[in-house]
Amino acid sequence: MSEEFDFDKALKALQSGKAITGKDGVLTPLIKKLTEAALEGELDSHLAEDVVPNRKNGKTSKTVKSTAGPFELDTPRDRAGTFEPQLVKKHQTSVGDEIEAKILSMYGLGMSYRDIASQVEDLYGIKVSTATLSAITDKIIAEVREWQQRPLESLYPFVWLDAIHYKVKDNGRYKSKAVYTVLAVNLEGKKEILGLYLSESEGANFWLSVLTDLKNRGVEDILIASVDGLTGFPDAISTIYPKTEVQLCIVHQVRNSLKYVASKNQKEKYRTPTDLEFRQSALDTTLSEDNVTQTYQKQFEQRSERTASIPGWHVGNAYLGNKPPRL
């Protein structure tokens, strides 16, 4: 049996400034005790349900990594060898998914295996080899491929097609690569990323392969496609989706227009209006329309007074209902 957890000793350690978790953490012995107690309970339940004669047969010790720090876990065994622990399975060397989540997060930020191993050791007091890190990061490859090949809806009302250029680390060197991004609005009005494709540069031929992939994944029609001014892009779209209306992206139109505006005037001419300015502009437009209506109505009344004495005017006046025409 493992020794009892000394709460008084743990309290004194906390008061002296010792960390709760991580390397040599105060809670590490408690996690060890709770885990071993749970495994003992699993074995007792297994022996009670076993139909053949069976009994306990000592323990097997192994080092287990956890967010509270590494510890030696004593896993109980049975005589027949039929016991399969579920809390910490055979050959499992870590408890919880938090460490793997941290590793994947750092890997996604572009950190090297050496930097990740150093961070994990500082945080949890665990030494992680390059092979272990590679095995953890390789787990997401299957999920990424499943996401890339997932079936799509047959119709999308609006789709944005654009390539974003990023600095990507490739064989230890940073290179500029194009990430082809397909963002759509589905029939429920929600935005959805249909796919992300990596290439060395942006071109109409690669966009043709992207659209072909969308077609193979179930997209039968796109109502409106918003694109930049890439040469040959509209032709590539019409090849796969001939009925799709191609619209030049407004953002790209503004950017292209700025090329012909002096830099000192760009901020003044093309800045985004504030909410107050937008409301004021809408109010000014409404008041202007009201002034036009009132002016036209006065002119119509004056003309009515001048033409009232003309024979037959009452017929036309009755037809108009004695009201000025609507704008």
C-alpha positions as CSV (number, residue, x, y, z in Angstrom):
1,M,0.0,0.0,0.0
2,S,1.2,3.5,-0.7
3,E,1.8,5.7,2.3
4,E,-0.9,8.2,3.5
5,F,-0.9,11.7,2.1
6,D,0.3,14.1,4.9
7,F,-2.0,17.2,4.6
8,D,-0.1,19.0,7.4
9,K,3.2,18.5,5.6
10,A,1.6,19.7,2.3
11,L,0.2,22.8,4.0
12,K,3.6,23.7,5.4
13,A,5.2,23.2,2.0
14,L,2.6,25.6,0.5
15,Q,3.4,28.2,3.2
16,S,7.1,27.9,2.4
17,G,6.4,28.8,-1.2
18,K,6.5,25.4,-2.8
19,A,4.4,25.0,-6.1
20,I,1.1,23.2,-6.0
21,T,1.6,21.5,-9.3
22,G,4.5,20.9,-11.7
23,K,7.9,19.6,-10.9
24,D,8.0,18.4,-7.2
25,G,4.5,19.8,-6.8
26,V,2.7,19.5,-3.4
27,L,-0.3,17.7,-4.9
28,T,1.7,15.0,-6.8
29,P,1.6,12.5,-3.9
30,L,-2.1,13.0,-3.5
31,I,-2.8,12.4,-7.3
32,K,-0.6,9.2,-7.0
33,K,-2.6,8.0,-4.0
34,L,-6.0,8.7,-5.7
35,T,-5.0,7.1,-8.9
36,E,-3.7,3.9,-7.2
37,A,-6.9,3.7,-5.1
38,A,-9.0,3.9,-8.2
39,L,-7.0,1.1,-9.9
40,E,-7.4,-1.1,-6.8
41,G,-11.2,-0.5,-7.1
42,E,-11.1,-1.5,-10.7
43,L,-9.3,-4.8,-9.9
44,D,-11.7,-5.6,-7.1
45,S,-14.6,-5.2,-9.4
46,H,-12.9,-7.3,-12.0
47,L,-12.2,-10.2,-9.6
48,A,-15.8,-10.1,-8.3
49,E,-17.2,-10.5,-11.9
50,D,-14.6,-13.0,-13.1
51,V,-16.2,-16.5,-13.5
52,V,-12.8,-18.3,-13.3
53,P,-10.8,-18.5,-10.1
54,N,-8.6,-15.5,-9.9
55,R,-6.8,-13.3,-7.3
56,K,-4.4,-10.4,-6.9
57,N,-0.8,-10.9,-7.9
58,G,1.3,-8.0,-6.8
59,K,1.9,-4.7,-8.6
60,T,3.8,-3.3,-11.5
61,S,5.5,0.1,-11.2
62,K,6.0,2.6,-14.0
63,T,6.6,6.3,-14.2
64,V,3.5,8.3,-15.2
65,K,3.6,11.9,-16.4
66,S,0.9,14.3,-15.2
67,T,0.2,18.0,-15.1
68,A,1.1,17.8,-11.4
69,G,4.5,16.3,-12.1
70,P,5.8,12.8,-12.8
71,F,5.3,10.0,-10.2
72,E,5.8,6.3,-9.8
73,L,2.5,4.5,-10.2
74,D,2.0,1.1,-8.8
75,T,-0.6,-0.7,-11.0
76,P,-2.2,-3.9,-9.4
77,R,-2.1,-7.2,-11.3
78,D,-4.2,-10.3,-11.2
79,R,-3.1,-13.9,-11.3
80,A,-4.8,-14.8,-14.6
81,G,-3.6,-11.7,-16.4
82,T,-7.1,-10.8,-17.6
83,F,-7.3,-7.4,-15.8
84,E,-7.3,-4.4,-18.1
85,P,-7.1,-1.2,-16.2
86,Q,-9.2,1.7,-17.7
87,L,-8.1,4.8,-15.7
88,V,-4.4,4.3,-16.6
89,K,-4.2,1.7,-19.3
90,K,-1.4,-0.7,-19.9
91,H,1.6,1.0,-21.6
92,Q,0.0,4.4,-20.9
93,T,2.6,6.8,-19.6
94,S,0.6,10.0,-19.1
95,V,-2.5,11.1,-17.3
96,G,-4.9,13.6,-18.8
97,D,-4.9,15.3,-22.2
98,E,-3.8,18.8,-20.9
99,I,-0.1,18.1,-21.7
100,E,-0.8,17.0,-25.2
101,A,-3.1,20.0,-25.7
102,K,-0.3,22.3,-24.6
103,I,2.2,20.6,-27.0
104,L,-0.2,20.9,-29.9
105,S,-0.8,24.5,-29.1
106,M,2.9,25.3,-29.1
107,Y,3.4,23.3,-32.2
108,G,0.7,25.3,-34.0
109,L,2.5,28.5,-33.0
110,G,5.5,27.3,-34.9
111,M,7.8,26.3,-32.0
112,S,10.5,23.8,-32.6
113,Y,10.5,20.4,-30.8
114,R,13.5,21.6,-28.7
115,D,11.6,24.7,-27.5
116,I,8.5,22.6,-26.8
117,A,10.4,20.1,-24.8
118,S,12.0,22.9,-22.8
119,Q,8.7,24.5,-22.0
120,V,7.1,21.3,-21.0
121,E,9.9,20.5,-18.6
122,D,9.7,24.0,-17.1
123,L,5.9,23.8,-16.6
124,Y,5.5,20.2,-15.5
125,G,9.0,18.9,-14.7
126,I,8.6,16.2,-17.5
127,K,11.3,15.4,-20.0
128,V,9.7,14.7,-23.4
129,S,11.7,13.2,-26.2
130,T,11.5,14.3,-29.9
131,A,10.0,10.9,-30.8
132,T,7.2,11.5,-28.2
133,L,6.5,15.0,-29.5
134,S,6.4,13.7,-33.1
135,A,3.9,11.0,-32.1
136,I,1.7,13.6,-30.4
137,T,1.7,16.1,-33.3
138,D,1.1,13.3,-35.8
139,K,-2.3,12.6,-34.1
140,I,-3.9,15.7,-35.6
141,I,-2.9,14.7,-39.2
142,A,-5.8,12.2,-39.5
143,E,-8.3,14.8,-38.1
144,V,-7.0,17.4,-40.5
145,R,-7.4,15.1,-43.5
146,E,-10.9,14.1,-42.3
147,W,-11.9,17.8,-42.1
148,Q,-10.4,18.5,-45.6
149,Q,-12.4,15.6,-47.2
150,R,-15.7,16.1,-45.4
151,P,-18.8,16.4,-47.6
152,L,-20.3,19.8,-48.2
153,E,-23.7,21.2,-48.9
154,S,-25.0,21.3,-52.5
155,L,-25.7,25.0,-52.7
156,Y,-24.0,28.1,-51.2
157,P,-25.5,31.6,-51.8
158,F,-22.2,33.5,-51.3
159,V,-18.6,32.4,-51.4
160,W,-15.4,34.4,-50.9
161,L,-12.3,33.0,-52.7
162,D,-9.0,34.6,-51.8
163,A,-5.3,33.6,-51.2
164,I,-3.5,34.8,-48.1
165,H,0.2,34.9,-48.1
166,Y,2.0,33.7,-44.9
167,K,5.6,33.1,-43.8
168,V,5.8,29.3,-43.3
169,K,8.7,27.4,-41.7
170,D,9.9,24.8,-44.2
171,N,13.0,22.7,-43.5
172,G,14.3,25.2,-41.0
173,R,13.7,28.2,-43.3
174,Y,10.9,30.7,-43.6
175,K,9.2,30.9,-47.0
176,S,6.3,32.9,-48.3
177,K,3.5,30.6,-49.3
178,A,-0.1,31.1,-50.4
179,V,-3.0,29.7,-48.4
180,Y,-6.0,29.4,-50.6
181,T,-9.0,30.2,-48.4
182,V,-12.6,29.4,-49.3
183,L,-15.1,31.1,-47.0
184,A,-18.9,30.7,-47.6
185,V,-22.3,31.7,-46.2
186,N,-24.6,28.7,-46.1
187,L,-28.4,28.7,-46.4
188,E,-28.8,29.2,-42.7
189,G,-26.8,32.5,-43.0
190,K,-23.8,31.2,-41.1
191,K,-20.2,31.5,-42.3
192,E,-18.3,28.3,-42.9
193,I,-14.7,27.6,-44.0
194,L,-15.0,25.1,-46.9
195,G,-11.3,24.5,-47.3
196,L,-7.8,25.7,-46.9
197,Y,-5.2,24.8,-49.5
198,L,-1.4,25.5,-49.4
199,S,0.6,26.4,-52.5
200,E,3.8,28.2,-53.4
201,S,2.0,31.1,-55.1
202,E,-1.5,32.2,-56.3
203,G,-2.6,31.3,-59.8
204,A,-5.8,30.6,-61.7
205,N,-4.7,27.0,-62.5
206,F,-4.5,26.1,-58.8
207,W,-7.9,27.8,-58.2
208,L,-9.3,25.5,-60.8
209,S,-8.1,22.5,-58.8
210,V,-9.6,24.0,-55.6
211,L,-13.0,24.5,-57.3
212,T,-12.8,20.9,-58.7
213,D,-12.3,19.6,-55.2
214,L,-15.3,21.6,-54.0
215,K,-17.3,20.0,-56.8
216,N,-16.2,16.5,-55.8
217,R,-17.1,17.1,-52.2
218,G,-20.8,17.9,-53.1
219,V,-21.0,21.6,-54.0
220,E,-23.3,21.7,-57.0
221,D,-23.8,25.4,-57.4
222,I,-22.6,28.8,-56.1
223,L,-24.9,31.8,-56.6
224,I,-22.3,34.6,-56.1
225,A,-18.5,34.3,-55.9
226,S,-16.5,37.2,-54.6
227,V,-12.9,37.3,-56.0
228,D,-10.0,39.6,-56.5
229,G,-8.7,40.8,-59.8
230,L,-6.5,37.8,-60.6
231,T,-6.2,37.2,-64.3
232,G,-8.1,34.1,-65.5
233,F,-9.9,33.6,-62.1
234,P,-13.5,34.3,-63.6
235,D,-12.8,31.8,-66.4
236,A,-11.7,29.1,-63.9
237,I,-15.0,29.6,-62.0
238,S,-17.1,29.5,-65.1
239,T,-15.5,26.2,-66.1
240,I,-16.7,24.4,-62.9
241,Y,-19.8,26.6,-62.1
242,P,-21.0,28.2,-65.3
243,K,-24.1,29.8,-63.7
244,T,-22.2,31.5,-60.9
245,E,-22.1,35.3,-60.9
246,V,-18.6,36.6,-60.3
247,Q,-18.3,39.8,-58.2
248,L,-15.1,41.7,-57.7
249,C,-14.4,42.1,-54.0
250,I,-15.1,45.7,-52.7
251,V,-12.0,45.6,-50.5
252,H,-9.8,44.9,-53.6
253,Q,-11.6,47.6,-55.6
254,V,-10.7,50.2,-52.8
255,R,-7.1,49.0,-52.7
256,N,-6.8,49.2,-56.4
257,S,-8.3,52.7,-56.4
258,L,-5.8,53.9,-53.7
259,K,-3.0,53.4,-56.1
260,Y,-4.1,56.5,-57.9
261,V,-4.6,58.7,-54.8
262,A,-1.8,60.6,-53.1
263,S,-0.7,59.1,-49.8
264,K,-1.5,62.3,-47.9
265,N,-5.1,62.1,-49.1
266,Q,-5.7,58.4,-48.6
267,K,-6.6,58.6,-44.9
268,E,-9.0,61.4,-45.5
269,K,-10.8,60.0,-48.5
270,Y,-11.0,56.3,-47.6
271,R,-11.3,56.1,-43.9
272,T,-14.2,54.2,-42.4
273,P,-16.9,56.5,-41.0
274,T,-17.8,56.3,-37.4
275,D,-21.2,55.2,-36.2
276,L,-22.1,58.8,-35.4
277,E,-21.0,60.0,-38.8
278,F,-23.0,57.3,-40.5
279,R,-26.2,58.3,-38.6
280,Q,-25.6,61.9,-39.4
281,S,-25.2,61.1,-43.1
282,A,-28.4,59.1,-43.1
283,L,-30.3,62.0,-41.4
284,D,-28.9,64.5,-43.9
285,T,-30.0,62.3,-46.8
286,T,-33.5,62.0,-45.3
287,L,-33.9,65.8,-44.7
288,S,-32.7,66.5,-48.2
289,E,-35.3,64.2,-49.7
290,D,-38.0,65.9,-47.5
291,N,-36.9,69.4,-48.8
292,V,-37.2,68.2,-52.4
293,T,-40.7,66.8,-51.8
294,Q,-41.8,70.1,-50.1
295,T,-40.4,72.2,-52.9
296,Y,-42.1,70.1,-55.6
297,Q,-45.4,70.3,-53.7
298,K,-45.3,74.1,-53.6
299,Q,-44.5,74.3,-57.3
300,F,-47.4,72.0,-58.0
301,E,-49.8,74.1,-55.9
302,Q,-48.7,77.3,-57.6
303,R,-49.3,75.7,-61.0
304,S,-52.7,74.5,-59.9
305,E,-53.7,78.0,-59.0
306,R,-52.5,79.3,-62.4
307,T,-54.3,76.6,-64.4
308,A,-57.6,76.5,-62.4
309,S,-59.3,78.9,-64.8
310,I,-58.4,76.8,-67.9
311,P,-61.5,75.0,-69.4
312,G,-61.4,71.3,-68.7
313,W,-58.8,71.5,-65.9
314,H,-61.2,70.1,-63.4
315,V,-61.2,66.8,-65.4
316,G,-57.5,66.4,-65.1
317,N,-57.6,67.6,-61.5
318,A,-60.1,65.0,-60.6
319,Y,-58.0,62.3,-62.3
320,L,-54.9,63.3,-60.2
321,G,-57.0,63.3,-57.1
322,N,-55.9,66.9,-56.4
323,K,-52.6,65.6,-55.1
324,P,-49.1,66.1,-56.3
325,P,-47.5,63.0,-57.9
326,R,-45.3,60.9,-55.8
327,L,-41.5,61.1,-56.2
